Amino acid sequence: MSDFDFNNINDLKTEEKRLYEEYKAKLAEIKKVQKEKEAVGQVFTKGLLPIYVLHILKSGPTNGNEISTKISERTNGLWTPSTGGIYPLLKKLEAFRLLFTTFPVTPALLKYVLVAADLYILFYVKCADYIFL
């Protein structure tokens, strides 16, 4: 680059080609990262989200927003599930009496509590296909 001559057409074409190749490489890298993020999201949404939510609840009472944040932290930001996917799942788990909710002063303080910590593995293995299809 130090010997670059703006008046020389060959130097300009060479530099243009180099920059274009660099652009294509960066674009391919960005697309790869986007595909990886999509794949992680699909795996969690279709199969691992229920077990991941139950695992997080095993550690103590929490709400949907905290669950989303914990999953994001544990996946190093590769996937942050929306609370719009977590809360319906929590309601299903509550309907199957695997969780109960605390009775807070305000709705923002509502927490979900796992009924029996060891049941979540049995529940996932025996019922997940039926409940989460």
C-alpha positions in Angstrom: 0.0 0.0 0.0 2.9 2.3 0.6 3.9 2.0 -3.1 0.3 2.7 -4.2 0.0 5.1 -7.1 -3.4 6.6 -7.6 -2.5 7.5 -11.2 -1.7 3.9 -12.1 -4.8 2.0 -13.4 -3.3 -1.4 -12.5 -2.7 -0.3 -8.9 -6.3 1.0 -8.7 -7.7 -2.3 -10.1 -5.6 -4.4 -7.7 -6.7 -2.3 -4.7 -10.4 -2.5 -5.9 -10.1 -6.3 -6.2 -8.5 -6.6 -2.7 -11.2 -4.5 -1.1 -13.9 -6.4 -2.8 -12.5 -9.7 -1.6 -12.2 -8.3 1.9 -15.9 -7.2 1.7 -17.0 -10.7 0.5 -15.1 -12.4 3.3 -16.7 -10.1 6.0 -20.1 -10.5 4.5 -19.7 -14.3 4.6 -18.6 -14.1 8.2 -21.7 -12.1 9.1 -24.0 -14.5 7.4 -22.3 -17.4 9.2 -22.9 -15.8 12.6 -26.5 -15.0 11.7 -27.1 -18.7 10.7 -25.5 -19.9 14.0 -27.8 -17.6 16.0 -30.8 -18.8 14.1 -29.8 -22.5 14.6 -29.3 -21.9 18.4 -32.7 -20.3 18.6 -34.5 -23.1 16.7 -32.9 -25.8 18.9 -33.9 -24.0 22.1 -37.4 -23.1 21.0 -38.3 -26.5 19.8 -36.8 -28.8 22.4 -34.6 -27.3 25.0 -36.5 -24.3 26.2 -38.9 -26.3 28.4 -36.1 -28.2 30.1 -34.0 -25.1 30.4 -36.8 -23.2 32.0 -37.4 -26.0 34.5 -33.6 -26.2 35.2 -33.5 -22.5 36.0 -36.6 -22.8 38.2 -34.9 -25.6 40.1 -32.4 -23.0 41.4 -35.2 -20.9 43.0 -38.2 -18.8 42.4 -38.0 -16.5 39.4 -40.1 -14.7 36.8 -40.1 -14.9 33.0 -37.9 -11.9 32.4 -35.2 -13.2 34.8 -35.4 -16.6 33.0 -34.9 -14.9 29.6 -31.9 -13.0 31.1 -30.3 -16.1 32.6 -30.6 -18.0 29.3 -29.1 -15.1 27.5 -26.2 -15.0 29.9 -25.7 -18.8 29.8 -25.6 -18.8 26.0 -23.2 -15.8 26.0 -25.8 -13.7 24.2 -26.2 -16.1 21.3 -29.9 -16.5 22.1 -32.3 -14.4 24.2 -35.7 -16.0 24.2 -38.6 -13.6 24.2 -40.8 -13.4 27.2 -43.7 -14.0 24.8 -42.4 -17.5 24.4 -41.5 -18.1 28.1 -44.7 -17.0 29.8 -47.0 -19.3 27.8 -44.6 -22.1 28.6 -44.8 -21.2 32.3 -48.6 -21.2 32.1 -48.5 -24.7 30.6 -46.2 -25.9 33.4 -48.5 -24.3 35.9 -51.5 -26.0 34.4 -49.7 -29.3 34.8 -49.1 -28.4 38.4 -45.4 -28.5 38.1 -45.1 -24.8 39.2 -47.1 -22.4 41.3 -47.0 -18.7 41.5 -46.3 -16.5 44.5 -48.9 -13.9 45.5 -47.0 -10.6 45.2 -48.0 -7.1 46.2 -47.8 -6.1 42.5 -47.9 -8.2 39.4 -44.3 -7.2 38.5 -43.1 -9.2 41.5 -44.9 -12.4 40.5 -42.5 -15.4 40.8 -42.8 -19.0 39.6 -41.8 -21.7 41.9 -41.0 -25.3 40.9 -43.2 -27.8 43.0 -40.7 -30.6 43.1 -37.2 -30.1 41.8 -36.6 -33.7 40.8 -39.9 -34.0 38.9 -38.8 -31.8 36.1 -36.6 -34.4 34.5 -39.3 -37.1 34.7 -41.8 -34.6 33.3 -39.6 -33.7 30.4 -38.8 -37.3 29.5 -42.3 -38.6 29.8 -44.5 -35.7 28.7 -42.5 -33.2 26.6 -43.6 -34.5 23.2 -47.2 -34.5 24.2 -47.3 -31.1 25.8 -44.9 -29.0 23.7 -45.8 -30.1 20.2 
